[in-house]
């Protein structure tokens, strides 16, 4: 299965293409609309706020 087929609708249930964000997500990264630097900053901030790093 490849991503081109999923985007064309030739395959079903391809993770990241056909799935919606999980309702209980602790962090959501909009890598389709946000710049890479912003996505990384959001992840790092989350990890620091939760004393993970």
C-alpha positions in Angstrom: 0.0 0.0 0.0 1.4 3.4 -0.7 0.4 7.0 0.1 -0.4 7.9 -3.5 -3.1 5.2 -3.7 -4.5 6.3 -0.3 -4.7 9.9 -1.4 -6.4 8.9 -4.6 -9.0 7.0 -2.6 -7.9 3.6 -3.9 -7.2 2.2 -0.4 -9.1 2.6 2.8 -8.1 3.3 6.4 -4.6 4.5 5.7 -3.3 6.0 8.9 -2.8 9.8 8.6 -4.9 10.1 5.4 -8.3 8.7 6.4 -8.1 9.0 10.2 -9.1 12.0 12.2 -7.2 13.2 15.2 -7.6 11.2 18.3 -10.2 12.7 20.6 -7.9 12.4 23.7 -4.7 13.6 22.1 -2.4 15.4 24.5 -0.7 17.3 21.7 -1.7 17.8 18.1 0.9 18.7 15.5 -0.4 20.3 12.3 2.5 19.3 10.1 0.4 19.9 7.0 -0.1 23.5 7.8 2.6 24.6 10.2 6.3 25.1 9.6 8.6 22.4 10.8 10.2 24.7 13.3 6.8 25.5 14.8 6.0 21.8 15.1 9.3 21.0 16.7 8.9 23.9 19.2 5.4 22.6 20.1 6.7 19.1 20.8 9.6 20.4 22.8 7.4 22.8 24.9 5.1 19.9 25.6 7.9 17.6 26.7 9.4 20.4 28.9 6.1 21.3 30.5 5.6 17.6 31.5 9.1 17.2 32.8 10.0 14.6 30.2 13.1 16.4 29.0 
